Amino acid sequence: MLSLWLKWELRAMVVLSLTVQLILIRYGNRRKFRGKYSKLKSFLVWTMYLFADWLATVALSTLLRTRKEQITSPLVIFWTPFLLLHLGGPDTITAYSLSDNELWPRHFFGLCFQIGVALYVYVKFWTLTVTTLNFLAIPVFIVGMIKYGERVWALYNASSKQFRKSVFPDTKSFELEDDPKQLHVPSQQGNMNLEHYLDHIGIKDKYKYLYRAFHLFQVFRPLFSDLKLRIYSKLRYIFQMDSKVTAEDAFKMVEIELGFLYDQLYTKIPLVTSRKGIILRCICLSFTVSTLIAFLIIVGKHGYPKVDIGISYLLMFGAIFLELYSDILHLSSDYGILWLTSQNNRFLKAIGSVFFRLTEASKGISSMAQHSLLDYCLNPRKNKLTAVLNIFDTEDNLEKYFHTSWNEVNPDLKEKIYSHLLEKRKTYQEKLESESERNSPFKVLSDILDERGFNVLKDYEKDIGWSVYEAEFTHSLLLWHIATDLVMHDDLQKFRGGTLGPYCQISKFLSDYMMYLLFLCGEMLPEGIGNIRHHDTCIEAKKFFIENLRFREAIKGLFGIDIESRSFFVEMGSKRKSAFFEGCRIAHQLQALVLSVRLDHQEKWKLIGQVWLEMLTYAASQCSWKEHSRQLQQGEELLTHVALLMAHLGLTKKINLVEVPERLSGIGFEPTWYWDKLDRLAYYLA
């Protein structure tokens, strides 16, 4: 048995290494899309990402310790450079997380070491049998070194220090031109908004949101390095969305920008779509194909084992497939389509148009996670496996994941979010233009972003206003989530869903989404004692609900508690940081507003919906941009889309609008902005 394993050990590892590469190139970039199985995809990619490097390294180590007399076929040595090629990894994933980018020096050392090992193994067995086959491995060695070098270079470029440098290129790398002929537009037309610029350079309407996203990504990329932008107030028009831009277009644009960011941080795509990258792609493909052709010619002249010949063909065809599949992915990516459609060649433009039509339907965030605290507390999974897993999973994340569902981010929700942000932008603009607020734009912006429901509940301060005025954010989130769940199920028992208005469904979606963030993505929410409040709230809810209690019966029971008992439960809950019975009180007070004829049911749900929209925008503005970048490894979050959309409208504390200083205005200085020279972004800032 041992001798059989020793004979097939290397062959099995080489084939398995190729299999892992195929899995990674298929699913490496699929994890950025959110959905029901996104966690499973991320887990698969994570395990394959770690396994790929380990497997190729172990295979090289096996060759290193193998003696000459143990080699039964020279083809085994021919496989060595393919292992080096596999260490370079597929183009769809260079880093699993941002921390992998920071470890680029370790990968650079690994590059030097593994190339040394591969060369040593090859030279060690060179004298075994000197045939044409020995020389065939040289082109594959070159391809392997190129692939591995590309991976290290991509990791280096995506490291936080280098990524920050790339935002504002070194001023020595270019000189400022004074000749307006070198610009795409005449100098007197430099200060134009993005829509006018795209019209001026003749971009077709169907491509506009793609080009719009590309240009705005260059402007707002510094935010993801947590850099602040000081922009002259006279340039505030860059934050104005054209009236033609619909909510659907805005979310498509943001999704493309986040795709650009994901590609820069986690893939080789920005590297291989450059001029140098294209040249290296051609070299790699031509070398691999020529090796295959040469192998086809000479293999019949030698009596190599058929199994080894089959594995050799598998490795070469696998390498060519990986190369061609990567090229298709590059061309169909947003970077690729942008490059193809900007060429003067009709053939390339036609290819770009085809890829654009094929990928257009998938643009825009499609789903959002949903988590109900009451459902989690009422329907826990009870089995022996759960008890064992709880030993290792002390935060009960697996149980929370199984209680997470997914809903479509429908056009109505996008429209409500976009309209809400435009209203905030309008309020900000009006306050900036007023004499009393003109000298404190940052304070005006901070007040608008920090509202989180204050203005919505100002008329109901005595009833439910305390839930946002006096409570910290995670406390408010729990209160309103419980209240929303209770009120919705109570209303659905009394009325048909269609009579409650559009805000009913939107409120439920946002409520469950924000609870999902608190449950499983707490790092994206403002700091607080959210974990403690959530834990104590769940304990109190589970104690209140008797076993096998139906949801409808539970809702009736919660609304049936008398005032004295509710006050007692609230007092007891506040000692444990629980928000359960306080949330029940909010629900009761919301229903009381209807009974007292102060609101009808549709107005009530509009009020609840506006509170959740305020909470969503508050959370988006408070989450650090570095955390938004990190979260991309698990998939794009709605919160990240909202945060970037707010930045486009100037609704972020990372952008400060300032007036031109008197020392500059006195000499006639006028701030300018050229959309075709965004590599000089630093020169447009204050």
C-alpha positions as CSV (number, residue, x, y, z in Angstrom):
1,M,0.0,0.0,0.0
2,L,2.9,2.4,0.9
3,S,4.7,1.6,-2.4
4,L,1.4,2.3,-4.3
5,W,1.0,5.7,-2.6
6,L,4.7,6.6,-3.2
7,K,4.1,5.8,-6.9
8,W,1.0,7.8,-7.3
9,E,1.5,10.5,-4.7
10,L,3.0,13.2,-7.0
11,R,0.6,12.4,-9.9
12,A,-2.4,12.8,-7.5
13,M,-1.1,16.1,-6.2
14,V,-0.5,17.6,-9.6
15,V,-4.0,16.7,-10.9
16,L,-5.5,17.9,-7.6
17,S,-3.6,21.2,-7.9
18,L,-5.0,21.8,-11.4
19,T,-8.5,21.0,-10.1
20,V,-8.2,23.6,-7.3
21,Q,-7.1,26.2,-9.9
22,L,-10.2,25.5,-12.0
23,I,-12.5,25.9,-8.9
24,L,-10.8,29.1,-8.0
25,I,-11.1,30.7,-11.4
26,R,-14.8,29.8,-11.5
27,Y,-15.8,30.9,-8.0
28,G,-12.9,33.3,-7.1
29,N,-14.9,36.5,-8.1
30,R,-18.4,35.1,-7.5
31,R,-18.1,35.8,-3.8
32,K,-18.6,39.5,-4.4
33,F,-22.2,38.8,-5.3
34,R,-24.6,38.5,-2.3
35,G,-27.2,35.8,-2.2
36,K,-28.5,32.8,-0.3
37,Y,-25.3,30.7,-0.8
38,S,-22.8,33.6,-0.6
39,K,-21.4,32.4,2.7
40,L,-20.9,28.9,1.4
41,K,-19.2,30.3,-1.7
42,S,-16.9,32.4,0.5
43,F,-16.1,29.3,2.6
44,L,-15.3,27.3,-0.5
45,V,-13.1,30.0,-2.0
46,W,-11.3,30.4,1.4
47,T,-10.5,26.7,1.7
48,M,-9.4,26.4,-1.9
49,Y,-7.3,29.6,-1.7
50,L,-5.4,28.2,1.3
51,F,-5.3,24.6,-0.2
52,A,-3.9,25.8,-3.6
53,D,-0.7,27.2,-2.2
54,W,-0.2,24.4,0.3
55,L,-0.7,21.7,-2.4
56,A,1.6,23.2,-4.9
57,T,4.3,23.7,-2.2
58,V,4.0,20.2,-0.9
59,A,4.2,18.8,-4.5
60,L,7.5,20.7,-5.1
61,S,8.8,19.6,-1.7
62,T,8.0,16.0,-2.7
63,L,10.0,16.4,-5.9
64,L,12.8,18.0,-3.8
65,R,13.2,15.0,-1.5
66,T,12.8,12.4,-4.3
67,R,15.9,10.4,-5.3
68,K,16.8,9.9,-8.9
69,E,16.2,6.2,-8.8
70,Q,12.6,6.8,-7.6
71,I,11.7,8.7,-10.8
72,T,10.0,6.3,-13.2
73,S,9.4,8.8,-16.0
74,P,11.1,12.0,-17.2
75,L,7.6,13.5,-17.6
76,V,7.4,13.9,-13.9
77,I,10.1,16.5,-14.1
78,F,8.2,18.2,-16.9
79,W,5.4,18.9,-14.5
80,T,7.6,21.0,-12.2
81,P,7.0,24.4,-13.9
82,F,3.3,23.8,-14.0
83,L,3.3,23.7,-10.2
84,L,5.1,27.1,-10.3
85,L,2.3,28.3,-12.6
86,H,-0.3,27.1,-10.2
87,L,1.4,29.1,-7.4
88,G,0.7,32.2,-9.4
89,G,-3.0,31.5,-8.9
90,P,-5.9,32.4,-11.2
91,D,-6.5,36.0,-12.2
92,T,-9.9,36.1,-10.4
93,I,-8.4,36.0,-6.9
94,T,-5.0,37.2,-5.7
95,A,-6.1,38.0,-2.1
96,Y,-8.9,36.5,0.0
97,S,-8.8,39.4,2.5
98,L,-7.2,42.8,2.8
99,S,-4.7,41.4,5.2
100,D,-3.3,39.1,2.4
101,N,-2.3,42.3,0.5
102,E,-0.3,43.5,3.5
103,L,1.6,40.2,3.4
104,W,3.1,40.8,-0.1
105,P,6.7,40.7,1.3
106,R,6.1,37.1,2.4
107,H,4.7,36.2,-1.0
108,F,7.7,37.9,-2.6
109,F,10.0,35.8,-0.5
110,G,7.9,32.7,-1.4
111,L,8.3,33.7,-5.1
112,C,12.1,33.7,-4.8
113,F,12.2,30.5,-2.7
114,Q,9.8,28.5,-4.9
115,I,11.5,29.5,-8.1
116,G,14.8,28.4,-6.6
117,V,13.3,25.1,-5.5
118,A,11.7,24.5,-9.0
119,L,15.0,25.3,-10.7
120,Y,17.0,23.1,-8.3
121,V,14.6,20.2,-8.9
122,Y,14.9,20.6,-12.6
123,V,18.6,20.8,-12.6
124,K,18.9,17.9,-10.2
125,F,17.1,15.5,-12.5
126,W,18.5,17.1,-15.8
127,T,21.1,14.3,-16.1
128,L,18.4,11.6,-15.7
129,T,17.7,11.6,-19.4
130,V,18.6,14.5,-21.6
131,T,15.9,14.7,-24.3
132,T,14.0,17.4,-26.2
133,L,11.5,17.2,-23.3
134,N,13.9,18.9,-21.0
135,F,14.0,22.0,-23.2
136,L,10.2,22.1,-23.6
137,A,9.8,22.9,-19.9
138,I,11.8,26.2,-20.3
139,P,8.9,28.2,-21.8
140,V,6.5,26.9,-19.1
141,F,9.1,28.0,-16.5
142,I,9.0,31.5,-17.9
143,V,5.1,31.4,-17.9
144,G,5.2,30.2,-14.3
145,M,7.5,33.0,-13.2
146,I,5.4,35.6,-15.0
147,K,2.2,34.3,-13.3
148,Y,3.7,34.2,-9.8
149,G,5.3,37.6,-10.3
150,E,2.0,39.1,-11.4
151,R,0.4,37.8,-8.2
152,V,3.1,39.4,-6.0
153,W,2.8,42.7,-8.0
154,A,-1.0,42.7,-7.7
155,L,-0.7,42.1,-3.9
156,Y,1.9,44.9,-3.6
157,N,-0.3,47.4,-5.6
158,A,-3.3,46.6,-3.4
159,S,-1.5,47.0,-0.1
160,S,-2.8,49.9,1.9
161,K,0.4,52.0,1.6
162,Q,0.7,51.5,-2.1
163,F,-3.1,51.9,-2.7
164,R,-3.0,55.2,-0.9
165,K,0.0,56.3,-3.1
166,S,-1.8,55.3,-6.3
167,V,-4.7,57.6,-5.4
168,F,-2.4,60.7,-5.8
169,P,0.4,59.7,-8.3
170,D,3.8,61.1,-7.8
171,T,4.0,64.6,-9.3
172,K,7.4,63.7,-10.9
173,S,5.6,61.2,-13.1
174,F,4.1,63.9,-15.2
175,E,4.3,67.6,-16.0
176,L,1.3,70.0,-16.1
177,E,0.5,71.0,-19.6
178,D,-0.4,74.5,-20.4
179,D,-1.5,73.7,-23.9
180,P,-5.3,73.3,-24.0
181,K,-4.9,71.3,-27.2
182,Q,-3.7,68.4,-25.1
183,L,-7.0,68.3,-23.2
184,H,-10.1,66.6,-24.5
185,V,-12.1,69.8,-24.1
186,P,-11.1,73.4,-24.6
187,S,-9.7,75.1,-21.5
188,Q,-12.6,77.5,-21.2
189,Q,-15.0,74.5,-20.9
190,G,-13.0,72.7,-18.3
191,N,-15.5,73.3,-15.5
192,M,-18.4,71.3,-16.7
193,N,-20.4,68.7,-14.9
194,L,-20.0,65.0,-15.7
195,E,-23.1,64.7,-17.8
196,H,-22.1,67.6,-20.1
197,Y,-18.6,66.2,-20.4
198,L,-19.9,62.7,-21.4
199,D,-22.1,64.4,-24.0
200,H,-19.2,66.5,-25.2
201,I,-17.0,63.5,-25.9
202,G,-19.8,61.6,-27.6
203,I,-20.5,58.7,-25.2
204,K,-23.7,56.8,-26.2
205,D,-26.6,56.9,-23.7
206,K,-26.4,53.1,-23.1
207,Y,-22.8,53.3,-22.0
208,K,-23.2,56.5,-19.9
209,Y,-23.6,54.8,-16.5
210,L,-20.4,52.8,-17.2
211,Y,-18.3,55.8,-18.0
212,R,-20.0,57.8,-15.3
213,A,-19.0,55.1,-12.8
214,F,-15.4,55.0,-14.1
215,H,-14.9,58.8,-13.7
216,L,-16.5,59.0,-10.3
217,F,-14.5,56.1,-9.0
218,Q,-11.3,58.0,-9.8
219,V,-12.7,60.9,-7.7
220,F,-14.0,58.9,-4.7
221,R,-11.3,56.2,-4.6
222,P,-9.3,58.2,-1.9
223,L,-12.2,57.7,0.5
224,F,-11.5,53.9,0.6
225,S,-8.1,54.8,2.0
226,D,-9.8,56.8,4.7
227,L,-8.4,60.0,3.2
228,K,-10.3,63.3,3.4
229,L,-11.0,65.5,0.4
230,R,-11.0,69.3,0.7
231,I,-12.8,70.6,-2.4
232,Y,-13.5,74.2,-3.3
233,S,-17.2,75.2,-2.9
234,K,-17.2,76.5,-6.5
235,L,-16.7,72.9,-7.6
236,R,-19.7,71.5,-5.8
237,Y,-21.4,70.8,-9.1
238,I,-19.4,67.5,-9.3
239,F,-21.8,66.3,-6.6
240,Q,-25.0,67.1,-8.5
241,M,-26.8,64.1,-10.1
242,D,-28.4,64.9,-13.4
243,S,-32.2,64.7,-13.4
244,K,-31.9,62.0,-16.1
245,V,-30.2,59.7,-13.6
246,T,-32.8,57.4,-12.1
247,A,-32.6,55.4,-8.9
248,E,-31.9,52.2,-11.0
249,D,-29.1,54.0,-12.9
250,A,-27.6,55.4,-9.7
251,F,-27.4,51.9,-8.0
252,K,-26.0,50.4,-11.3
253,M,-23.3,53.1,-11.3
254,V,-22.4,52.4,-7.6
255,E,-22.3,48.7,-8.2
256,I,-19.8,49.2,-11.1
257,E,-17.6,51.4,-8.9
258,L,-17.5,48.8,-6.2
259,G,-16.6,46.2,-8.9
260,F,-13.7,48.4,-9.9
261,L,-12.6,48.6,-6.2
262,Y,-13.0,44.8,-5.8
263,D,-10.9,44.2,-8.8
264,Q,-8.1,46.5,-7.6
265,L,-8.0,45.0,-4.1
266,Y,-8.6,41.3,-4.7
267,T,-7.8,40.4,-8.3
268,K,-5.2,40.8,-11.1
269,I,-7.6,42.5,-13.5
270,P,-6.3,46.1,-13.3
271,L,-2.8,44.7,-13.9
272,V,-3.5,42.4,-16.8
273,T,-5.7,45.0,-18.6
274,S,-2.8,47.4,-18.7
275,R,-0.5,47.6,-21.8
276,K,2.2,45.6,-20.0
277,G,-0.3,43.1,-18.8
278,I,-1.6,42.5,-22.3
279,I,1.9,41.9,-23.6
280,L,2.6,39.4,-20.8
281,R,-0.8,37.7,-21.6
282,C,0.3,37.2,-25.2
283,I,3.7,35.8,-24.1
284,C,2.1,33.4,-21.7
285,L,-0.5,32.1,-24.1
286,S,1.9,31.8,-27.1
287,F,4.5,29.9,-24.9
288,T,1.9,27.5,-23.6
289,V,0.4,26.8,-27.0
290,S,3.8,26.3,-28.6
291,T,4.8,23.9,-25.8
292,L,1.7,21.9,-26.4
293,I,2.3,21.7,-30.2
294,A,5.9,20.7,-29.7
295,F,4.9,18.0,-27.1
296,L,2.4,16.6,-29.6
297,I,5.2,16.2,-32.2
298,I,7.8,14.5,-30.0
299,V,5.8,12.5,-27.5
300,G,5.1,9.7,-29.9
301,K,8.9,9.1,-30.4
302,H,9.4,8.0,-26.8
303,G,7.8,5.2,-24.8
304,Y,6.5,7.2,-21.9
305,P,3.8,5.7,-19.7
306,K,0.3,6.5,-21.0
307,V,-0.9,7.8,-17.6
308,D,2.0,10.3,-17.5
309,I,1.3,11.4,-21.0
310,G,-2.4,11.9,-20.1
311,I,-1.5,14.0,-17.1
312,S,0.9,16.1,-19.2
313,Y,-1.8,16.8,-21.7
314,L,-4.2,17.6,-18.9
315,L,-1.8,20.1,-17.4
316,M,-1.1,21.8,-20.8
317,F,-4.8,21.9,-21.9
318,G,-5.7,23.1,-18.4
319,A,-3.1,25.9,-18.5
320,I,-4.4,27.0,-22.0
321,F,-8.0,26.9,-20.7
322,L,-7.2,28.9,-17.6
323,E,-5.5,31.5,-19.9
324,L,-8.4,31.8,-22.4
325,Y,-11.1,31.8,-19.7
326,S,-9.2,34.5,-17.9
327,D,-9.0,36.6,-21.1
328,I,-12.8,36.2,-21.6
329,L,-13.3,37.3,-18.0
330,H,-11.1,40.3,-18.5
331,L,-12.8,41.4,-21.7
332,S,-16.3,41.0,-20.1
333,S,-15.3,42.8,-17.0
334,D,-16.2,46.5,-16.6
335,Y,-12.6,47.4,-17.2
336,G,-12.5,45.3,-20.3
337,I,-15.8,46.7,-21.7
338,L,-14.6,50.3,-21.0
339,W,-11.4,49.7,-22.9
340,L,-13.1,48.0,-25.8
341,T,-15.8,50.6,-26.3
342,S,-13.3,53.5,-26.1
343,Q,-11.2,52.1,-29.1
344,N,-11.5,53.6,-32.6
345,N,-11.5,50.1,-34.0
346,R,-15.1,49.0,-35.1
347,F,-14.4,45.3,-34.5
348,L,-13.3,46.0,-30.9
349,K,-16.3,48.2,-30.3
350,A,-18.6,45.5,-31.6
351,I,-17.0,43.0,-29.2
352,G,-17.4,45.5,-26.3
353,S,-21.1,46.0,-27.3
354,V,-21.7,42.3,-27.2
355,F,-20.1,41.9,-23.8
356,F,-22.1,44.9,-22.6
357,R,-25.4,43.4,-23.6
358,L,-24.5,40.1,-22.0
359,T,-23.5,41.6,-18.6
360,E,-25.9,44.6,-18.4
361,A,-28.8,42.6,-16.9
362,S,-26.7,41.6,-13.9
363,K,-25.8,45.2,-12.9
364,G,-26.9,46.6,-9.6
365,I,-27.2,45.1,-6.2
366,S,-29.8,42.3,-6.4
367,S,-30.3,41.0,-2.9
368,M,-30.1,41.9,0.8
369,A,-29.9,39.7,3.9
370,Q,-32.8,39.5,6.3
371,H,-32.8,38.5,9.9
372,S,-35.7,38.6,12.4
373,L,-34.9,38.6,16.1
374,L,-38.3,37.2,17.0
375,D,-38.1,34.4,14.5
376,Y,-34.6,33.6,15.8
377,C,-35.9,33.5,19.4
378,L,-39.1,31.6,18.7
379,N,-37.8,28.9,16.4
380,P,-34.3,27.8,17.6
381,R,-32.9,24.6,16.0
382,K,-32.5,21.9,18.7
383,N,-30.4,18.9,18.0
384,K,-27.3,17.2,19.4
385,L,-25.1,18.6,16.6
386,T,-26.1,22.2,17.6
387,A,-25.1,21.6,21.2
388,V,-21.7,20.3,20.0
389,L,-21.1,23.2,17.7
390,N,-22.0,25.7,20.4
391,I,-18.8,24.7,22.2
392,F,-16.8,26.1,19.4
393,D,-19.3,28.7,18.1
394,T,-19.8,30.7,21.3
395,E,-21.4,33.6,19.4
396,D,-24.0,31.2,17.9
397,N,-23.1,32.6,14.4
398,L,-24.1,29.3,12.7
399,E,-27.6,29.4,14.1
400,K,-27.9,33.1,13.1
401,Y,-26.8,32.2,9.6
402,F,-29.4,29.5,9.3
403,H,-32.1,32.0,10.4
404,T,-30.9,34.5,7.7
405,S,-33.0,34.8,4.5
406,W,-32.5,36.8,1.4
407,N,-34.9,39.3,-0.4
408,E,-34.6,41.1,-3.6
409,V,-33.6,44.8,-3.5
410,N,-36.6,45.8,-5.6
411,P,-36.9,49.0,-7.7
412,D,-39.4,50.5,-5.1
413,L,-36.8,50.2,-2.3
414,K,-34.1,51.7,-4.5
415,E,-36.4,54.6,-5.4
416,K,-37.3,55.3,-1.8
417,I,-33.6,55.3,-0.7
418,Y,-32.5,57.4,-3.7
419,S,-35.3,59.9,-3.1
420,H,-34.4,60.1,0.6
421,L,-30.8,60.9,-0.2
422,L,-31.8,63.5,-2.8
423,E,-34.0,65.2,-0.2
424,K,-31.0,65.3,2.2
425,R,-28.9,66.7,-0.5
426,K,-31.5,69.4,-1.2
427,T,-31.7,70.3,2.5
428,Y,-27.9,70.5,2.7
429,Q,-27.7,72.8,-0.4
430,E,-30.4,75.1,0.9
431,K,-28.7,75.5,4.3
432,L,-25.3,76.1,2.6
433,E,-26.9,78.9,0.6
434,S,-28.5,80.6,3.6
435,E,-26.6,83.4,5.2
436,S,-26.8,82.0,8.7
437,E,-25.2,78.7,7.8
438,R,-22.7,79.7,5.1
439,N,-19.7,79.8,7.3
440,S,-20.1,76.3,8.8
441,P,-20.7,73.8,6.0
442,F,-19.2,70.9,8.0
443,K,-21.4,71.5,11.0
444,V,-24.4,71.7,8.7
445,L,-23.5,68.4,7.1
446,S,-22.8,66.7,10.4
447,D,-26.2,67.8,11.8
448,I,-27.9,66.4,8.7
449,L,-26.0,63.0,8.8
450,D,-26.5,62.6,12.5
451,E,-30.3,62.9,12.5
452,R,-31.2,59.2,12.5
453,G,-34.9,59.9,13.0
454,F,-34.9,63.1,15.1
455,N,-36.8,65.2,12.5
456,V,-39.2,62.4,11.7
457,L,-40.3,62.0,15.3
458,K,-40.2,65.6,16.4
459,D,-44.1,65.7,16.5
460,Y,-44.2,62.6,18.6
461,E,-41.4,63.4,21.1
462,K,-43.5,62.7,24.2
463,D,-44.8,59.3,22.8
464,I,-41.9,57.6,21.0
465,G,-39.3,60.3,20.4
466,W,-37.2,59.1,23.4
467,S,-36.3,55.9,21.4
468,V,-34.0,58.0,19.2
469,Y,-33.3,61.1,21.3
470,E,-32.2,59.3,24.5
471,A,-31.0,55.9,23.2
472,E,-27.7,55.0,21.6
473,F,-27.9,53.7,18.0
474,T,-27.8,49.9,18.6
475,H,-30.4,50.4,21.3
476,S,-32.7,52.3,18.9
477,L,-32.1,49.7,16.3
478,L,-33.3,46.9,18.5
479,L,-36.3,48.9,19.8
480,W,-37.5,49.7,16.3
481,H,-36.8,46.3,14.9
482,I,-39.0,44.6,17.6
483,A,-41.7,47.3,17.2
484,T,-41.7,47.0,13.4
485,D,-42.0,43.2,13.6
486,L,-44.8,43.3,16.1
487,V,-46.8,46.1,14.4
488,M,-46.5,44.4,11.0
489,H,-47.7,41.0,12.1
490,D,-50.5,42.6,14.2
491,D,-51.6,44.6,11.1
492,L,-51.4,41.6,8.8
493,Q,-53.8,39.8,11.1
494,K,-56.3,42.6,10.9
495,F,-55.9,43.9,7.3
496,R,-54.8,42.7,4.0
497,G,-51.2,43.6,3.2
498,G,-52.1,45.8,0.2
499,T,-54.0,48.2,2.4
500,L,-51.0,49.2,4.5
501,G,-49.2,51.1,1.7
502,P,-45.7,50.7,0.1
503,Y,-43.8,51.7,3.2
504,C,-44.9,48.6,5.1
505,Q,-42.8,46.2,3.1
506,I,-39.9,48.6,2.8
507,S,-39.9,49.1,6.6
508,K,-39.8,45.3,7.1
509,F,-37.0,44.9,4.6
510,L,-34.8,47.6,6.2
511,S,-35.6,46.5,9.7
512,D,-34.5,42.9,9.1
513,Y,-31.5,44.1,7.1
514,M,-30.3,46.3,9.9
515,M,-30.8,43.5,12.4
516,Y,-28.7,41.3,10.1
517,L,-25.9,43.8,10.3
518,L,-26.1,43.9,14.0
519,F,-26.2,40.1,14.2
520,L,-23.5,39.2,11.8
521,C,-21.7,42.4,10.6
522,G,-21.5,44.4,13.8
523,E,-18.2,46.0,12.6
524,M,-20.2,48.0,10.1
525,L,-22.3,49.7,12.7
526,P,-21.4,52.5,15.1
527,E,-19.5,51.4,18.2
528,G,-21.6,50.6,21.2
529,I,-22.7,47.7,23.4
530,G,-24.8,46.3,20.7
531,N,-23.6,42.7,21.3
532,I,-24.5,42.9,25.0
533,R,-27.9,44.4,24.2
534,H,-28.7,41.9,21.5
535,H,-27.6,38.9,23.8
536,D,-29.7,40.1,26.7
537,T,-32.7,40.9,24.5
538,C,-32.6,37.4,23.0
539,I,-32.4,35.8,26.5
540,E,-35.4,37.8,27.7
541,A,-37.4,37.0,24.5
542,K,-36.7,33.3,24.8
543,K,-37.7,33.3,28.5
544,F,-41.0,35.0,27.6
545,F,-42.0,32.7,24.8
546,I,-43.0,29.2,26.0
547,E,-41.9,26.2,24.0
548,N,-43.8,25.4,20.7
549,L,-45.5,28.7,20.8
550,R,-46.9,29.9,17.5
551,F,-45.8,33.2,16.1
552,R,-49.4,34.5,15.9
553,E,-50.1,33.6,19.5
554,A,-46.9,35.2,20.6
555,I,-47.9,38.5,18.9
556,K,-51.3,38.4,20.6
557,G,-49.6,37.7,23.9
558,L,-47.2,40.7,23.6
559,F,-50.0,43.1,22.8
560,G,-52.2,41.7,25.5
561,I,-49.8,42.6,28.4
562,D,-51.4,45.2,30.7
563,I,-49.6,48.6,31.4
564,E,-48.5,47.7,34.9
565,S,-46.9,44.4,33.8
566,R,-45.3,46.0,30.8
567,S,-43.8,48.7,33.0
568,F,-42.4,46.0,35.4
569,F,-40.9,44.0,32.5
570,V,-39.4,47.2,31.0
571,E,-37.7,48.0,34.3
572,M,-36.4,44.5,34.7
573,G,-35.1,44.5,31.1
574,S,-33.3,47.8,31.5
575,K,-31.2,46.4,34.3
576,R,-30.0,43.6,31.9
577,K,-29.6,45.9,28.9
578,S,-32.5,44.2,27.2
579,A,-34.6,46.1,24.7
580,F,-37.4,43.4,24.3
581,F,-40.2,44.9,26.3
582,E,-39.2,48.5,25.5
583,G,-39.7,47.5,21.8
584,C,-43.1,46.0,22.7
585,R,-44.0,49.4,24.3
586,I,-42.9,51.2,21.1
587,A,-45.2,48.9,19.1
588,H,-48.1,49.5,21.5
589,Q,-47.6,53.3,21.2
590,L,-47.5,53.2,17.4
591,Q,-50.8,51.4,17.4
592,A,-52.2,53.8,19.9
593,L,-51.4,56.7,17.6
594,V,-53.8,55.1,15.1
595,L,-56.5,54.5,17.7
596,S,-56.2,58.2,18.8
597,V,-56.8,59.2,15.1
598,R,-53.5,61.1,15.0
599,L,-52.4,58.8,12.1
600,D,-54.0,56.3,9.7
601,H,-52.3,53.0,9.0
602,Q,-50.5,54.2,5.8
603,E,-49.2,57.3,7.6
604,K,-48.0,55.2,10.4
605,W,-46.0,52.9,8.1
606,K,-44.6,56.0,6.3
607,L,-43.4,57.2,9.7
608,I,-41.8,53.9,10.4
609,G,-40.3,53.7,7.0
610,Q,-38.8,57.2,7.3
611,V,-37.2,56.2,10.6
612,W,-35.6,53.2,9.0
613,L,-34.3,55.3,6.1
614,E,-32.8,57.7,8.5
615,M,-31.1,54.8,10.5
616,L,-29.8,53.3,7.2
617,T,-28.2,56.6,6.1
618,Y,-26.8,57.2,9.6
619,A,-25.2,53.8,9.7
620,A,-23.8,54.3,6.2
621,S,-22.2,57.6,7.2
622,Q,-20.7,56.2,10.4
623,C,-19.1,53.1,9.0
624,S,-15.5,53.5,8.1
625,W,-14.6,53.3,4.4
626,K,-11.8,50.8,5.3
627,E,-14.5,48.5,6.7
628,H,-16.6,48.9,3.5
629,S,-13.5,47.8,1.6
630,R,-13.0,44.8,3.9
631,Q,-16.6,43.7,3.7
632,L,-16.3,43.3,-0.1
633,Q,-14.5,40.0,0.5
634,Q,-17.8,38.6,1.7
635,G,-19.9,40.4,-0.9
636,E,-21.3,43.8,-1.6
637,E,-23.6,45.2,1.1
638,L,-26.5,47.5,0.6
639,L,-25.0,49.7,3.3
640,T,-21.8,50.2,1.2
641,H,-23.9,51.1,-1.9
642,V,-25.8,53.7,0.1
643,A,-22.6,55.1,1.6
644,L,-21.0,55.5,-1.8
645,L,-24.2,57.0,-3.3
646,M,-24.2,59.5,-0.4
647,A,-20.6,60.4,-1.2
648,H,-21.6,61.1,-4.8
649,L,-24.1,63.6,-3.4
650,G,-21.5,65.2,-1.1
651,L,-23.2,63.6,2.0
652,T,-20.1,62.4,3.7
653,K,-17.9,63.8,6.5
654,K,-14.8,62.8,4.5
655,I,-15.5,65.6,2.0
656,N,-15.2,69.2,3.1
657,L,-16.3,72.1,1.0
658,V,-14.1,75.2,1.5
659,E,-14.0,78.7,0.1
660,V,-11.1,80.0,-2.0
661,P,-8.7,81.8,0.4
662,E,-8.4,85.5,0.0
663,R,-4.7,85.3,-0.8
664,L,-5.7,83.2,-3.9
665,S,-8.9,85.0,-4.9
666,G,-7.0,88.3,-4.7
667,I,-4.7,87.2,-7.6
668,G,-7.6,85.9,-9.7
669,F,-7.3,82.2,-8.9
670,E,-10.3,80.1,-10.1
671,P,-10.5,76.4,-9.2
672,T,-10.8,74.1,-12.2
673,W,-11.9,70.6,-12.8
674,Y,-11.0,68.4,-15.8
675,W,-12.7,65.1,-16.1
676,D,-10.2,63.7,-18.5
677,K,-7.3,64.6,-16.2
678,L,-8.3,62.8,-13.0
679,D,-4.9,61.4,-12.6
680,R,-4.1,64.9,-11.4
681,L,-6.8,64.9,-8.7
682,A,-4.5,66.4,-6.1
683,Y,-4.2,69.6,-8.1
684,Y,-8.0,70.1,-8.1
685,L,-8.3,69.9,-4.3
686,A,-8.0,72.7,-1.8
